[in-house]
């Protein structure tokens, strides 16, 4: 599925690490903390990285809207999503905080389209 991205709200944070390494897109589309590093849980996440900054550069972090994320496991269409280790998105399990809902299925390591809202993590009613 492809859509028009850019239909999201974002904030600028200072990258607390080099988020442009790792080949390909680096940390682009992974969940990010307020400190500008890769998040490990939904509770620590402020949104999804939209660019590829190096340490000290501006990181554009989308916190609400239609965005891409990186799947950490296979994801089905319409699955509620949560953040897991290394900023990846996986299907939300009971007792965890959802940050969005997938618009299409995705294989592990692939990008997944979704509707996200990190601004109210924990209160989302997806």
Secondary structure, 3 states (H helix, E strand, C coil): CCCCCCCEEEEEEECCCCCCCCCCCCCCCCEECCCCCECCCCCCCCEEECCCCCCCCEEEEEEEEEEEEEECCCECCCCEEEECHHHCEEECCCCCCCCEEECCCECCCCEEEEEEECCCCCCCCC
